[in-house]
Amino acid sequence: MQGIRKLPFLLLATLFAFAGCGGSGGGNDSNGGSCSNDVQKQFVLDSMRDVYLWNDLLPASVNIDAHATPEALLAFLTSFQPLDDFSFINSAAADSAFFGEGQFEGFGFSSRFEAADDLRFTRVFADSPANLAGFERGQRILALDGRTIAEIENNEGLGAVFAQSPLEFTIRRLDGSEFVVSVAHDLVTIDPVPQWRIIDVGTSMVGYVELATFISTADAVFDDVFAEFRQSGVNDVIIDLRYNGGGLVSTTELLGDYFGGDIADGLIFSKTIFNDNNAASNRTEFFTRLGNSMSLSRLAVIATSNTASASELITNSMEPHAEVTIVGSNTFGKPVGQVGLEFCEKILRPTAFETVNANDEGGYFDGLPADCVASDDLAIPVGDDADPNVVAALEFFATGACPVVQAAQGEIPAQGVGLAVPRIDLRGPPWREFAGAF
């Protein structure tokens, strides 16, 4: 079939849809109708019967004419597996831009509700329209185009409003002052490794690294981070994945080599398991020692219910080989991943495989449980010395016990904001995502 090819890389992410960027509208194209709506729907059906992890649950007979678009057909097919909130269709150009360059069109922030009408920024990406407008972590969004958040939520919802550009924001700073600013969508480039440092705790050195997402632009940065860790004699690491919704398996496996290359060279990192049709593609990934692999002893993973997919893969895969402690709150719960099937300027990403660690442990659809509960305090910068998650991790390293703390009540998982599409409500906790973020 013309206009269709398989993509070689695997995806572990909860990033569902990024708007626009040249996707096909579904009509006939210059290939003589090879991208007609019916052809696209048939491709989706055939692909799902072939690679979908739960293809045995699909109905024997499907009338594609009963579904208006490929997207509608996909929604119908995935409805037979309640666990699958992950399969999606996206613009091929937007997909490539994000996972290749970490770029998306949007405002450049993520947010969460602290209470029913209290929407706060959790992070603001550097050099994004949001950053240039003066938005900062912890600030509260009071109104959008003069309408309160409660009013919007009770009507069309934030997804529809965030689709507008430009959009007028009324913001309350942490000091209580307010400002109004109009912000338009623009190209946002995510720094996958926003910060790393070495913390001198007196008796040893602890490495800290924040990883925003698993994309290929992180790969080269890893070597700089772990060269510094290795030179400083770091054996204990805090990795901050609190807003990391996943990404590329290849980048996750590379991070595993830096963490475990010395301590587990040649041992199993993870196993990738496809359906019976594609059992020949099953594979086992082994740790490989790199020049700057570290001698990891203990790993503290800072997590929230936004920590998903590839973030859970690295956590689960390190468990058999090092002392791993999850700090913060339970992770999201996505032990499965997608492949990429390109067609007609779009990309179909069906859930196609599951992953387990060296002990064959996986299936954590309810998330990986937190060992040390800590609050994500929006009044404190991520990774700061006073960050409750960093404090908890360091105390655990020092004493082997978690500090007695209580997570903030009423926290609702983060909302990502890029080019907005209709809100997607995921299985499990009240996680809500918009296009292009996490």
Residue pairs with C-beta under 8 A, 6 or more apart in sequence:
1 34
1 39
1 43
1 343
2 31
2 34
2 35
3 29
3 31
3 34
3 35
3 343
3 344
3 345
4 43
4 341
4 342
4 343
4 344
5 341
5 342
6 339
6 340
6 341
6 342
7 339
7 340
7 341
7 342
7 347
9 99
9 248
9 249
9 250
9 340
10 248
10 249
10 250
10 272
10 337
10 338
10 339
10 353
11 99
11 246
11 247
11 248
11 249
11 337
11 338
11 339
11 340
11 349
12 214
12 246
12 247
12 248
12 249
12 252
12 309
12 310
12 313
12 334
12 336
12 337
12 338
12 355
13 214
13 245
13 246
13 247
13 308
13 309
13 310
13 337
13 338
14 86
14 245
14 246
14 308
14 309
14 332
14 334
14 426
14 431
14 433
14 438
15 98
15 213
15 245
15 246
15 247
15 416
15 433
15 436
15 437
15 438
16 86
16 88
16 90
16 424
16 433
16 435
17 88
17 89
17 90
17 421
17 424
17 435
18 90
18 91
18 94
18 95
18 97
18 98
18 104
18 105
18 418
18 419
18 435
18 436
19 91
19 94
19 105
19 163
19 418
19 419
19 420
19 421
19 435
19 436
20 91
20 94
20 105
20 419
21 91
21 93
21 94
21 97
21 105
22 91
22 92
22 93
22 94
22 345
23 90
23 91
23 92
23 93
23 94
23 345
23 346
24 35
24 40
24 344
24 345
24 346
26 35
26 36
26 37
26 40
26 69
26 70
26 344
27 35
27 36
27 37
28 35
28 36
29 35
29 344
33 39
34 344
35 343
35 344
35 345
37 69
37 70
38 64
38 65
39 344
40 70
40 343
40 344
40 346
41 64
41 67
41 69
41 70
41 73
42 64
43 70
43 341
43 343
43 344
43 348
44 70
44 73
44 74
44 77
44 89
44 348
45 62
45 64
45 73
45 77
47 341
47 348
47 350
48 55
48 58
48 74
48 77
48 350
49 55
49 58
50 277
50 278
51 274
51 275
51 277
51 278
51 339
51 341
51 350
51 352
52 58
52 77
52 87
52 275
52 350
52 351
52 352
53 84
53 274
53 275
53 336
53 350
53 351
53 352
53 353
53 354
54 80
54 81
54 83
54 84
54 275
54 351
55 275
55 277
56 275
57 80
57 81
58 77
58 80
59 80
62 73
62 76
62 77
64 73
67 73
67 76
70 89
70 346
70 348
71 89
74 87
74 88
74 89
74 348
74 350
78 84
78 85
78 87
78 351
82 427
83 365
83 427
84 336
84 351
85 424
85 426
85 427
86 334
86 336
86 338
86 351
87 338
87 348
87 349
87 350
87 351
88 338
88 349
89 346
89 347
89 348
89 349
90 346
90 347
90 349
91 345
91 346
91 347
92 342
92 345
92 346
92 347
93 345
94 104
94 105
94 436
95 340
95 347
95 349
97 103
97 104
98 104
98 215
98 436
99 215
99 216
99 247
99 248
100 215
100 216
101 189
101 215
101 217
102 189
102 190
102 191
102 192
102 213
102 215
102 217
103 187
103 188
103 189
103 190
104 187
104 188
104 190
104 418
104 419
104 435
104 436
104 437
105 185
105 186
105 187
105 188
105 418
105 419
105 436
106 128
106 129
106 185
106 186
106 188
106 417
106 418
106 419
106 420
106 435
106 436
106 437
107 128
107 129
107 130
107 162
107 167
107 183
107 185
107 188
107 417
107 418
108 124
108 125
108 128
108 129
108 130
108 131
108 186
108 188
108 417
108 418
109 121
109 122
109 123
109 124
109 125
109 128
109 130
109 135
109 417
109 437
110 121
110 122
110 123
110 243
110 414
110 415
110 416
110 417
110 437
110 438
111 119
111 120
111 121
111 122
111 141
111 414
111 415
111 417
112 119
112 120
112 122
112 411
112 412
112 413
112 414
112 415
113 119
113 120
113 410
113 412
114 120
114 378
114 408
114 410
114 411
114 412
115 410
116 150
117 148
117 149
117 150
118 140
119 140
119 141
119 149
119 158
119 415
120 138
120 139
120 140
120 141
120 378
121 130
121 135
121 136
121 137
121 138
121 139
121 141
121 378
122 137
122 243
122 376
122 378
122 414
123 137
123 243
123 382
124 130
124 131
124 135
124 136
124 137
125 131
125 188
125 189
125 190
125 191
126 191
126 194
127 189
128 186
128 188
129 183
129 184
129 185
129 186
129 188
130 183
133 169
133 181
133 183
134 171
134 179
134 181
135 169
135 171
136 173
136 174
137 378
137 381
137 382
138 174
138 378
138 379
139 171
139 172
139 173
139 174
140 171
140 172
141 149
141 169
141 170
141 171
142 148
142 149
142 170
142 171
142 172
142 178
143 149
143 168
143 169
143 170
144 152
144 158
144 161
144 162
144 167
144 168
144 169
144 170
145 161
145 164
145 167
145 168
146 168
146 170
147 161
149 158
152 158
152 161
157 422
157 423
158 415
158 420
158 423
158 432
158 434
159 420
159 421
159 422
159 423
159 432
159 434
160 420
160 422
161 167
161 420
162 417
162 420
162 434
163 419
163 420
163 421
164 420
165 184
165 185
166 182
166 183
166 184
166 185
167 182
167 183
167 184
168 180
168 181
168 182
168 183
169 180
169 181
169 182
169 183
170 178
170 179
170 180
171 178
171 179
171 180
171 181
172 178
173 179
174 379
185 419
188 418
188 436
190 212
190 213
190 215
191 212
192 211
192 212
192 213
192 214
192 215
192 217
192 218
192 221
193 209
193 210
193 211
193 212
193 218
193 221
193 222
193 225
194 210
194 212
194 382
195 208
195 209
195 210
195 382
195 383
196 207
196 208
196 209
196 210
196 225
196 228
197 207
197 208
197 383
198 205
198 206
198 207
198 208
198 228
198 229
198 232
198 234
199 205
199 206
199 207
199 208
199 238
199 394
201 394
201 397
201 398
204 233
204 235
204 236
205 232
205 233
205 234
206 234
206 236
206 237
206 238
206 394
206 397
207 225
207 228
207 229
207 232
207 234
207 236
207 237
207 238
207 294
208 237
208 238
208 240
208 383
208 390
209 225
209 237
209 238
209 239
209 240
210 239
210 240
210 382
210 383
211 218
211 239
211 240
211 241
211 244
211 255
211 311
212 243
212 244
213 244
213 245
213 246
213 247
213 438
214 244
214 246
214 247
214 248
214 251
214 252
214 255
214 310
214 311
215 247
215 248
215 251
216 248
216 250
216 251
218 251
218 255
219 251
219 254
222 254
222 255
222 258
223 258
223 290
223 291
223 292
225 258
226 258
226 290
226 292
226 293
226 294
227 292
229 237
229 292
229 294
230 292
230 293
230 294
234 294
235 294
235 295
235 296
235 297
235 298
236 296
236 297
236 298
236 299
236 300
236 397
237 259
237 294
237 296
237 298
237 299
237 300
238 300
238 302
238 327
238 390
238 393
238 394
239 299
239 300
239 301
239 302
239 314
240 302
240 382
240 383
240 389
241 301
241 302
241 303
241 307
241 311
241 314
241 315
242 302
242 303
242 304
242 306
242 307
242 328
242 376
242 382
242 389
243 304
243 306
243 307
243 414
243 438
244 306
244 307
244 308
244 310
244 311
244 438
245 306
245 307
245 308
245 309
245 311
245 332
245 416
245 433
245 438
246 308
246 309
246 310
246 311
246 312
246 313
246 334
246 438
247 309
247 310
248 310
249 272
249 310
249 313
249 337
251 310
252 310
252 313
252 314
253 269
253 270
253 285
255 314
256 269
256 270
256 285
256 287
256 314
256 317
256 318
257 269
257 287
257 288
257 289
257 290
257 293
258 290
258 292
258 293
258 294
259 293
259 294
259 296
259 299
259 314
259 318
259 322
260 267
260 269
260 287
260 293
260 296
260 318
260 321
260 322
261 287
261 288
261 289
261 290
261 293
261 294
262 289
262 293
262 294
262 295
262 296
263 295
263 296
263 321
263 322
264 287
264 321
265 287
265 288
265 289
265 293
266 286
266 287
266 288
267 286
267 287
267 321
267 358
268 284
268 285
268 286
268 287
268 320
268 357
268 358
269 285
269 286
269 287
269 317
269 357
269 358
270 284
270 285
270 313
270 316
270 317
270 355
270 356
270 357
270 358
271 282
271 283
271 284
271 285
271 355
271 356
271 357
271 358
271 360
272 281
272 282
272 283
272 284
272 285
272 337
272 353
272 354
272 355
273 282
273 353
273 354
273 355
273 356
274 281
274 282
274 352
274 353
275 352
278 352
281 353
287 321
296 318
296 321
296 322
297 322
297 323
298 322
298 323
298 324
298 325
298 397
299 318
299 322
299 323
299 324
299 325
300 324
300 325
300 326
300 327
300 393
300 396
300 397
301 307
301 311
301 314
301 315
301 324
301 325
301 326
301 327
302 327
302 328
302 374
302 389
302 390
302 393
303 311
303 315
303 326
303 327
303 328
303 329
303 330
303 331
303 368
303 370
304 328
304 329
304 331
304 376
304 413
304 414
305 329
305 330
305 331
305 332
305 367
305 413
305 428
305 429
305 431
306 332
306 413
306 414
306 431
306 438
307 328
307 331
307 332
308 331
308 332
308 333
308 334
309 332
309 334
309 337
310 337
311 331
312 331
312 332
312 333
312 334
312 335
312 364
312 367
312 368
313 335
313 355
315 324
315 326
315 331
315 368
316 335
316 355
316 356
316 357
316 361
316 362
316 364
316 368
317 355
317 357
317 358
318 324
319 357
319 359
319 361
320 357
320 358
320 359
321 358
325 371
325 372
325 393
325 396
326 368
326 369
326 370
326 371
326 372
327 370
327 371
327 372
327 374
327 389
327 392
327 393
327 396
328 370
328 372
328 373
328 374
328 376
328 389
328 392
328 407
329 370
329 373
329 374
329 376
329 407
330 366
330 367
330 368
330 369
330 370
331 364
331 367
331 368
332 367
332 413
332 428
332 429
332 431
333 364
333 365
333 366
333 367
333 368
333 428
334 365
335 354
335 355
335 356
335 362
335 363
335 364
335 365
336 351
336 353
336 354
336 355
337 351
337 352
337 353
337 354
337 355
338 349
338 350
338 351
338 352
339 349
339 350
339 352
339 353
340 347
340 348
340 349
341 347
341 348
341 349
341 350
342 348
354 362
354 363
355 362
356 362
356 363
365 427
365 428
366 428
367 428
371 396
371 402
372 392
372 393
372 396
372 402
372 403
373 392
373 402
373 405
373 406
373 407
374 388
374 389
374 391
374 392
374 403
374 405
374 407
375 388
375 389
375 405
375 406
375 407
375 408
375 411
376 388
376 389
376 408
376 411
377 387
377 388
377 408
380 386
380 387
380 388
381 387
383 390
384 390
385 391
388 405
391 403
392 402
392 403
392 405
395 401
395 402
395 403
396 402
412 430
413 429
413 430
413 431
413 432
414 431
414 438
415 432
415 433
415 434
416 433
416 434
416 435
416 436
416 437
416 438
417 434
417 436
417 437
418 434
418 435
418 436
418 437
419 435
419 436
420 434
420 435
421 434
421 435
423 432
423 433
423 434
424 432
424 433
425 431
425 432
426 432
426 433
